[in-house]
Amino acid sequence: MLECAGSTHIAIPQICFDSRNVAKDSLFVAVRGTQVDGHKFIEQAIEKGAIAILAEELPLTKPEGVTYIRVNDSSQSLGILAANFYDNPSEKLDVVAITGTNGKTSVATLLHEYYQSIGEKAGLLSTIVNKIGFNTLPSTHTTPDALSINQLLSEMVKEGCKYCFMEASSHAIHQNRMFGLALKGAIFMNISHDHLDYHQTFDDYILAKKALFDYLPSDAFALVNKDDRHGQTMLHHCTAKAHTFAQKSSADFKVKILESRFDGMLLNCDGKEVWTKLIGKFNAYNLLAIYSTAILLGQDETQALTTISALNSAEGRFDISRSDDGKVGIVDYAHTPDALLNVINTINDIKQDQKLITVFGCGGDRDKSKRSKMGKIASELSEKVVVTSDNPRSENPDNIIEEILSGVEAGNLKKVLTISDRKAAIKTACSLAQQGDIILIAGKGHEKYQEIKGDKLPFDDKEELKHTFNLLQD
């Protein structure tokens, strides 16, 4: 605290950082956001009944009866205030944060499923959904704001949860949404180009991820993927207990794929064989991260492997449907070049003489640099590609498609169709497929909408795929 004006002996029933939510006697925290600066709404917050203001800059005119506190960083202060307001719930749970370009949702979701399946109550904060035990709550962000996080953790404590597994997005880390939390550990999965619309440079993106590990206390664990060349970067200046996992490198925890099929794979995990219903090298990493975390949280190795063998993939992650005439449909959230490459390589490693037809697009108002890269990957590694829309937001879908096509080499253009209507694109791909062929619908996974010109219109890739399969069968 740099400065205080007014009484600090006041009761605060509510903390707000959005002036629209201010009620009588609230404390309003003015946070500098990416789109809006909360300092511009201090006067409005006072008019709505705020009796305390916390900000990095105080207004020149200060009405009487209002307490003003000036701090260096409002976002960090909000995290500490939120934790204290809810009686520091993270200190009463084992909270593990998972970060990385790909794999966050799968690892967080499957860790929650793991502990719930062995009778240990756990919470989940994820892109798809938030959970308190088996109770499901809607999710609006990969990582909620500081107040919401602490409120949800408080509810987890009340419900008797022992653990919470949460996704830590680079945006959330950079915006200090997790500041003030007591973490038991953090997991780094991987990093590749994404969110450069926000972070501007890849180095900034890496530093945002690394900040999570810099923040860890000395009695926490830091678990990193050693096969990713930035894994060791996460551990520089990290005071937590360092542990590594890998498929290729020597590491504390190791996994090897012994057999891979569309119905699962056989793994050798730290010298012990385990069959899993999940598929692909990326899922081998996910499962190894889950196994490693379970061991670091005190689980027995045999118990951990037995439990892992029963886990199902997260919604919209290599989600397989089959038509009655033998076509295979796969819905996956892959929306980065690295994720798309992983999914397509997994399919190509398993399939024999079947064709792969890939349907994908790229989101509007997001990192444009990945569009041509994804066009190149899909067109080189698929027998047929249908380029379509994927949450175009404020952009023209046809312009996004053109940028995707710019990465397709001339010799592969004959493989590519462009259909901006996603429903029509899926129907076309299914029509082109023969018995045994594989249709990959990438980019949206669990999402149940298309975001177009400010509207979220209902759309579900998996439901659309099943409906198309039934129509074609009829």
Secondary structure, 3 states (H helix, E strand, C coil): CCEEECCCCCCCCCEECCHHHCCCCCEEECCECCCCEHHHHHHHHHHCCCCEEEECCCCCCCCCCCEEEECCCHHHHHHHHHHHHCCCHHHHCEEEEEECCCCHHHHHHHHHHHHHHCCCCEEEECCCEEEECCEEEECCCCCCCHHHHHHHHHHHHHCCCCEEEEECCHHHHHCCCCCCCCCCEEEECCCCCCCHHHHCCHHHHHHHHHHHHHHCCCCCEEEEECCCCCHHHHHCCCCCEEEEEECCCCCCEEEEEEEEECCEEEEEECCEEEEECCCCHHHHHHHHHHHHHHHHCCCCHHHHHHHHCCCCCCCCCCEEEECCCCCEEEEECCCCHHHHHHHHHHHHHHCCCCCEEEEECCCCCCCCHHHHHHHHHHHHHCCEEEECCCCCECCCHHHHHHHHHCCCCHHHHHHEEECCCHHHHHHHHHHHCCCCCEEEEECCCCCCEEEECCEEEECCHHHHHHHHHHHHHC
